[in-house]
Amino acid sequence: MTTSAETTGATTERRSWVPMIGLFLAQVLMSFNVAALPISLGGMVQDFGVPPTVASSTIVVYGLAVAALVMTGAKLGQRIGWVLIFRAVLVVFAASSLIMILSPSMGWAIAGQVLAGAAAAIIVPALVALIAENYRGEQQATAVGSLGSARAISGVTAFFIGGTLGTFVGWRPIFMITLGIAVAVFLLSFRLRSDKGDSAVKIDLVASLLIGAAIVLLTVGFNNLNGWGILYAREGAPFSVGGMSPAPILVVLGIVLGQCFFLWTRRRMRRGQVPLVDLGVLGHKRERAAVYAMFIIVAMEAAVNFTVPTYIQVVQGRTPFDTSLAMMPFNLTVFVTATLIVRFYKRYTPRTIALFSFALTTAALVWLSFVVTNNWETLPTILGLIVFGIGQGALVTLVFNVLVTAAPKELAGDVGSIRGTTQNLASAVGTAVMGAVLVTTLSIGVAGAVSEHPELPPELVAQVDLDSVNFISNDDLRAALERTDADEAQVEAAVALNEEQRLRTLKLGFLILAGISLLAAIPASRLPRYRPGEIPAPDEPKDA
């Protein structure tokens, strides 16, 4: 843990930002690859002649590889040495980009993203460890903040550059960009401060299997709550257990395996054996509070990033370009805030910043629940997204900084793996739960509203499957009703009802998120009350 004296001394030794450019680009590399995959789906479907669900497997396998292997990746870095393994996985990532560019079939593209995910599972903790190795004090805080801003700016640039290439050239050249970034980061890695691995570090294979299986089960379970059913199995479920959906079963099994992982790890630590991840980095309530806060804010970000594009593209039938314009204020605000929030660390404590930021996200979500309409370009809606972006950008950087600062340098890789696991799982949970809540609310709302519209008789309603209500555009709804006995007046009544219930559901969704944001004040109130330069030494009490 960094002491007050060490922090003071670190401010006098300022290092070049050139190594950080490489680390920043490494984060961009991963984020750009993730953002480029959805853009490439249409091209892959056309090139390989596969359904969109098969093409989207590239996204799934990448996320699963990162989530399942990130803790093992952190241990490999400690054993081999961070700089050496960082360069090795950059070569692997470059190879995955080459596979995407040259892939002759869908199987090759999926294999390419498995490689990219495995490489990212090591890059994620490596970034934290290398920042801790190369920077101190205010520079370290700025460097950590830049990782959050890199994620935000990558999504914007990936859409504009990738979307342009995908439209006018093809989807393969998009991955020439990731190849170029990987080469650039590899060259810049020679400016990083060298370190040596510790061959005495052993990898706990049992813990690796437990946490890997737990994360995979949790991610798959949450991601399919909507498609397979929250409780009872739907038609799309691959199997059922006594009529019950496999999604909640997978979630429960994932939780059980996760608890087995913690029990096993604590047992090894009691025996003095090297654990897969040192739970000492979560040994105090302030570190645990930081993880809880990180999970909540990333889950809320994922929920908003799911809700807004879904509504704009699916409901309104707008293009991905329109979606990016609508989300631009939010993404740019996150980028700027994540970079600049470190300037406030000297004046305000983490607890104060976190409580204020969660107050901003709560106010923004309540505001959006009242002002959102079918037109996302209105000033009140843009203002709400900007305020939410300010709170979100500040929080992601802040809670990450709390974890990095509180842990000894040699455990920075463990902090990185916890960050990676938390963010991946929170993103899956936020997206899936929000989708399930919105669809369930819409289904209940439509079923209730139908009974209040006498112009929609039961005979007509019986021709529509209310058990599979989902967000659809007005045009799609009209097309579906054309296959029924509905006359023109009934079609227009159904469209009006659908518009009303969609907007009502969206507003309710924002209110639910606002409630979650308000509850986040509980972990936020347990964050540290120290400012940089006041961080307690390891032998001092941690009652901050």
GIRA-V716477 format. One record per pair of residues at least 6 apart in sequence whose ideal C-beta (glycine too) atoms are under 6 Angstrom apart, sorted by the first residue. I is the first residue (numbers start at 1). GAP is how many residues later the second one is. D is the distance in whole Angstrom. If there is no record, write none. Layout:
# GIRA-V716477
i = [I & I]
gap = [GAP & GAP]
d = [D & D]
This chain:
# GIRA-V716477
i = [1 & 1 & 2 & 3 & 4 & 7 & 7 & 10 & 10 & 11 & 18 & 19 & 19 & 19 & 20 & 22 & 22 & 22 & 23 & 23 & 24 & 24 & 25 & 25 & 26 & 26 & 27 & 27 & 28 & 28 & 29 & 29 & 30 & 31 & 31 & 32 & 32 & 32 & 33 & 33 & 35 & 35 & 35 & 36 & 36 & 36 & 37 & 37 & 39 & 39 & 39 & 40 & 40 & 41 & 43 & 43 & 43 & 44 & 45 & 45 & 48 & 50 & 57 & 58 & 58 & 58 & 61 & 61 & 61 & 62 & 62 & 62 & 64 & 65 & 65 & 65 & 66 & 66 & 66 & 66 & 67 & 67 & 67 & 68 & 68 & 68 & 69 & 69 & 70 & 70 & 70 & 70 & 70 & 71 & 71 & 71 & 71 & 72 & 73 & 73 & 73 & 74 & 74 & 74 & 74 & 75 & 75 & 77 & 77 & 77 & 77 & 78 & 78 & 79 & 79 & 80 & 81 & 81 & 81 & 82 & 82 & 82 & 82 & 83 & 83 & 83 & 85 & 86 & 86 & 87 & 89 & 89 & 89 & 90 & 90 & 90 & 92 & 92 & 93 & 93 & 93 & 94 & 94 & 96 & 96 & 96 & 97 & 97 & 97 & 99 & 99 & 100 & 100 & 101 & 101 & 103 & 124 & 124 & 125 & 125 & 125 & 128 & 128 & 128 & 129 & 129 & 130 & 131 & 132 & 132 & 133 & 133 & 134 & 135 & 141 & 141 & 141 & 142 & 144 & 144 & 144 & 145 & 145 & 145 & 145 & 148 & 148 & 148 & 149 & 149 & 149 & 152 & 152 & 152 & 153 & 155 & 156 & 159 & 162 & 165 & 165 & 201 & 202 & 204 & 207 & 207 & 207 & 207 & 208 & 210 & 210 & 210 & 211 & 213 & 214 & 214 & 214 & 217 & 217 & 217 & 218 & 219 & 220 & 221 & 221 & 221 & 222 & 222 & 222 & 223 & 223 & 224 & 225 & 225 & 225 & 226 & 226 & 226 & 227 & 228 & 228 & 228 & 228 & 228 & 229 & 230 & 233 & 233 & 237 & 237 & 239 & 265 & 265 & 268 & 269 & 277 & 277 & 278 & 278 & 281 & 281 & 281 & 281 & 282 & 284 & 285 & 286 & 286 & 286 & 287 & 289 & 289 & 289 & 290 & 290 & 290 & 291 & 292 & 293 & 293 & 293 & 294 & 294 & 295 & 295 & 296 & 297 & 297 & 298 & 298 & 298 & 299 & 299 & 299 & 300 & 301 & 302 & 302 & 302 & 303 & 303 & 303 & 306 & 306 & 307 & 309 & 312 & 312 & 312 & 313 & 314 & 315 & 315 & 315 & 317 & 326 & 329 & 329 & 329 & 330 & 330 & 333 & 333 & 333 & 334 & 334 & 334 & 337 & 337 & 337 & 338 & 338 & 341 & 341 & 345 & 349 & 349 & 350 & 350 & 350 & 350 & 351 & 351 & 353 & 354 & 354 & 354 & 355 & 357 & 357 & 357 & 358 & 358 & 358 & 358 & 360 & 360 & 360 & 361 & 361 & 361 & 362 & 362 & 362 & 364 & 364 & 364 & 365 & 365 & 365 & 365 & 366 & 367 & 368 & 368 & 369 & 369 & 369 & 371 & 371 & 372 & 403 & 404 & 407 & 438 & 438 & 439 & 441 & 441 & 442 & 442 & 442 & 443 & 445 & 445 & 446 & 446 & 447 & 449 & 449 & 450 & 450 & 455 & 456 & 460 & 463 & 474 & 477 & 477 & 478 & 481 & 481 & 528 & 529 & 530]
gap = [407 & 537 & 533 & 534 & 529 & 130 & 526 & 126 & 127 & 126 & 173 & 115 & 172 & 173 & 123 & 163 & 166 & 167 & 104 & 107 & 122 & 126 & 156 & 160 & 97 & 159 & 120 & 123 & 122 & 126 & 152 & 153 & 90 & 120 & 123 & 122 & 126 & 146 & 83 & 145 & 119 & 120 & 123 & 122 & 126 & 138 & 21 & 22 & 123 & 124 & 127 & 131 & 134 & 14 & 123 & 127 & 128 & 11 & 7 & 10 & 58 & 56 & 53 & 51 & 52 & 55 & 49 & 52 & 53 & 51 & 54 & 55 & 152 & 49 & 52 & 53 & 51 & 54 & 55 & 358 & 148 & 152 & 357 & 144 & 147 & 148 & 49 & 52 & 51 & 54 & 347 & 350 & 351 & 140 & 205 & 206 & 346 & 136 & 48 & 49 & 52 & 51 & 339 & 340 & 343 & 128 & 201 & 8 & 48 & 49 & 336 & 123 & 335 & 118 & 122 & 117 & 114 & 115 & 116 & 44 & 47 & 48 & 113 & 109 & 111 & 112 & 37 & 40 & 103 & 102 & 30 & 33 & 34 & 92 & 95 & 96 & 23 & 27 & 23 & 26 & 89 & 85 & 88 & 16 & 19 & 20 & 78 & 81 & 82 & 9 & 13 & 12 & 75 & 71 & 74 & 6 & 292 & 296 & 288 & 291 & 292 & 284 & 287 & 288 & 283 & 284 & 62 & 12 & 277 & 280 & 60 & 62 & 59 & 8 & 201 & 204 & 260 & 200 & 256 & 257 & 260 & 193 & 194 & 197 & 252 & 190 & 248 & 249 & 186 & 189 & 190 & 179 & 182 & 183 & 182 & 176 & 175 & 165 & 12 & 8 & 9 & 73 & 72 & 72 & 54 & 57 & 58 & 69 & 68 & 47 & 50 & 51 & 50 & 44 & 40 & 43 & 44 & 33 & 36 & 37 & 36 & 209 & 30 & 26 & 29 & 30 & 206 & 207 & 210 & 205 & 209 & 23 & 22 & 207 & 211 & 209 & 210 & 213 & 9 & 6 & 9 & 17 & 18 & 19 & 16 & 206 & 7 & 12 & 8 & 9 & 7 & 10 & 14 & 7 & 6 & 137 & 140 & 133 & 136 & 126 & 130 & 133 & 134 & 6 & 258 & 241 & 240 & 241 & 242 & 119 & 234 & 237 & 238 & 109 & 112 & 113 & 131 & 231 & 106 & 230 & 231 & 105 & 128 & 127 & 131 & 224 & 95 & 98 & 125 & 128 & 129 & 127 & 130 & 131 & 213 & 91 & 125 & 128 & 129 & 127 & 131 & 210 & 125 & 128 & 202 & 14 & 6 & 11 & 14 & 10 & 157 & 156 & 158 & 187 & 156 & 50 & 53 & 56 & 57 & 55 & 59 & 53 & 56 & 57 & 55 & 58 & 59 & 53 & 56 & 57 & 55 & 59 & 53 & 56 & 187 & 180 & 182 & 48 & 52 & 177 & 178 & 176 & 178 & 45 & 44 & 170 & 173 & 169 & 34 & 37 & 38 & 159 & 162 & 163 & 166 & 27 & 30 & 31 & 27 & 30 & 156 & 152 & 155 & 156 & 20 & 23 & 24 & 145 & 148 & 149 & 152 & 148 & 17 & 16 & 142 & 138 & 141 & 142 & 9 & 10 & 9 & 12 & 11 & 8 & 67 & 71 & 31 & 64 & 67 & 27 & 59 & 63 & 26 & 56 & 59 & 23 & 55 & 19 & 48 & 52 & 6 & 11 & 38 & 37 & 26 & 21 & 21 & 18 & 21 & 13 & 10 & 13 & 16 & 15 & 14]
d = [6 & 5 & 6 & 4 & 6 & 5 & 5 & 3 & 4 & 5 & 5 & 5 & 5 & 5 & 5 & 5 & 3 & 6 & 5 & 6 & 5 & 5 & 6 & 5 & 6 & 5 & 5 & 4 & 5 & 5 & 5 & 6 & 5 & 5 & 3 & 5 & 5 & 6 & 6 & 5 & 6 & 5 & 3 & 5 & 5 & 5 & 5 & 5 & 4 & 6 & 5 & 4 & 6 & 5 & 6 & 6 & 3 & 4 & 6 & 5 & 4 & 5 & 5 & 6 & 6 & 4 & 6 & 5 & 5 & 4 & 6 & 4 & 6 & 6 & 3 & 5 & 5 & 5 & 5 & 6 & 4 & 6 & 4 & 4 & 5 & 5 & 6 & 4 & 5 & 5 & 5 & 4 & 6 & 5 & 5 & 5 & 4 & 5 & 4 & 4 & 6 & 4 & 4 & 6 & 4 & 5 & 6 & 5 & 6 & 6 & 5 & 5 & 5 & 5 & 4 & 4 & 6 & 5 & 3 & 5 & 5 & 6 & 5 & 5 & 6 & 6 & 6 & 5 & 6 & 5 & 4 & 5 & 6 & 5 & 6 & 5 & 6 & 4 & 6 & 4 & 5 & 6 & 4 & 5 & 4 & 4 & 5 & 5 & 4 & 6 & 3 & 5 & 4 & 5 & 5 & 4 & 6 & 4 & 4 & 3 & 5 & 5 & 5 & 3 & 4 & 4 & 6 & 5 & 5 & 4 & 5 & 6 & 5 & 5 & 4 & 6 & 6 & 5 & 6 & 5 & 6 & 5 & 6 & 5 & 4 & 4 & 5 & 5 & 5 & 4 & 4 & 5 & 4 & 4 & 5 & 6 & 5 & 5 & 5 & 5 & 5 & 6 & 5 & 4 & 6 & 6 & 6 & 4 & 6 & 5 & 5 & 4 & 5 & 5 & 5 & 4 & 4 & 5 & 5 & 4 & 4 & 5 & 6 & 5 & 3 & 4 & 5 & 5 & 4 & 6 & 5 & 5 & 5 & 5 & 5 & 5 & 5 & 6 & 5 & 6 & 4 & 5 & 6 & 4 & 3 & 5 & 4 & 4 & 6 & 6 & 6 & 5 & 6 & 5 & 5 & 5 & 6 & 5 & 5 & 5 & 5 & 5 & 6 & 5 & 5 & 5 & 6 & 6 & 5 & 5 & 4 & 4 & 5 & 4 & 4 & 5 & 6 & 4 & 5 & 5 & 6 & 4 & 5 & 5 & 4 & 5 & 6 & 4 & 5 & 4 & 6 & 4 & 5 & 3 & 6 & 5 & 4 & 3 & 5 & 4 & 4 & 6 & 5 & 6 & 6 & 5 & 5 & 5 & 6 & 6 & 5 & 5 & 6 & 6 & 4 & 4 & 5 & 5 & 5 & 4 & 4 & 5 & 3 & 6 & 5 & 6 & 4 & 5 & 3 & 5 & 4 & 5 & 4 & 5 & 5 & 5 & 6 & 6 & 5 & 5 & 5 & 4 & 5 & 6 & 6 & 4 & 5 & 5 & 4 & 4 & 5 & 6 & 5 & 6 & 5 & 6 & 6 & 4 & 6 & 4 & 5 & 5 & 4 & 5 & 5 & 4 & 4 & 5 & 5 & 4 & 6 & 5 & 5 & 4 & 5 & 5 & 4 & 5 & 4 & 6 & 6 & 5 & 6 & 5 & 6 & 5 & 6 & 5 & 6 & 6 & 6 & 4 & 4 & 4 & 6 & 5 & 5 & 5 & 5 & 6 & 6 & 5 & 5 & 6 & 6 & 4 & 5 & 6 & 6 & 6 & 5 & 6 & 4 & 5 & 5]
